[in-house]
Amino acid sequence: MEDILRQFSATVALLVEGVAVVLIAYGAAEAFANSVRHFFHRTHDAGWRKALFVRFGIWLLLGLQFALAADIVRSVISPSWNDIGQLAAIALIRTFLNYFLERDLEEAETAEKSN
């Protein structure tokens, strides 16, 4: 029974990681397309970089959340102390990135509302 649950959790973790990759890839492609569009059209919109940063940051945050969820699912079934340590390190790094990225997004939105 434990082997079946372990295989199921590995499959779920792989699918969730796949979702994270798709989300981040979509965000990157969208950011690239918007950058290229701005480069060729040369609009005088002063806030295009900030808007691009905020939009891409949202996709990155979502992707990071899914990646962390995949790591948690992967370590659910009888983890070793090494697995727990690695998960803690990964969670700490991703939480750190998530916190500062979200803070930057909030600052960008606050600056946009005050303009």
JOCORQUI-V326881 format. One record per backbone hydrogen bond with DSSP energy under -1.0 kcal/mol. NH is the residue of the N-H (numbers start at 1). CO is the residue of the C=O. E is the energy in kcal/mol with one decimal. If there is no record, write none. Layout:
NH,CO,E + NH,CO,E
This chain:
5,1,-2.3 + 6,2,-2.6 + 7,3,-2.5 + 8,4,-2.5 + 9,5,-2.7 + 10,6,-2.1 + 11,7,-2.1 + 12,8,-2.7 + 13,9,-2.7 + 14,10,-2.1 + 15,11,-2.3 + 16,12,-2.6 + 17,13,-2.5 + 18,14,-2.1 + 19,15,-1.9 + 20,16,-2.1 + 21,17,-2.4 + 22,18,-2.4 + 23,19,-2.7 + 24,20,-2.4 + 25,21,-2.8 + 26,22,-2.7 + 27,23,-2.4 + 28,24,-2.5 + 29,25,-2.6 + 30,26,-2.7 + 31,27,-2.5 + 32,28,-2.6 + 33,29,-2.7 + 34,30,-2.5 + 35,31,-2.1 + 36,32,-2.6 + 37,33,-2.6 + 38,34,-2.3 + 39,35,-2.4 + 40,36,-2.2 + 41,37,-2.1 + 42,38,-2.2 + 48,45,-1.1 + 51,47,-2.4 + 52,48,-2.3 + 53,49,-2.7 + 54,50,-2.7 + 55,51,-2.4 + 56,52,-2.6 + 57,53,-2.7 + 58,54,-1.9 + 59,55,-1.4 + 60,56,-2.3 + 61,57,-2.7 + 62,58,-2.2 + 63,59,-2.4 + 64,60,-2.8 + 65,61,-2.1 + 66,62,-1.9 + 67,63,-2.4 + 68,64,-2.4 + 69,65,-2.1 + 70,66,-2.2 + 71,67,-1.9 + 72,68,-2.2 + 73,69,-2.5 + 74,70,-2.4 + 75,71,-1.3 + 76,73,-1.3 + 84,80,-2.4 + 85,81,-2.4 + 86,82,-2.5 + 87,83,-2.6 + 88,84,-2.5 + 89,85,-2.3 + 90,86,-2.7 + 91,87,-3.1 + 92,88,-2.4 + 93,89,-2.4 + 94,90,-2.8 + 95,91,-2.5 + 96,92,-2.4 + 97,93,-2.6 + 98,94,-2.8 + 99,95,-2.9 + 100,96,-2.2 + 101,97,-2.5 + 102,98,-2.6 + 103,99,-2.3 + 104,100,-2.3 + 105,101,-2.2 + 106,102,-2.4 + 107,103,-2.3 + 108,104,-2.2 + 109,105,-2.5 + 110,106,-2.5 + 111,107,-2.5 + 112,108,-2.0 + 113,109,-2.2 + 114,110,-1.8
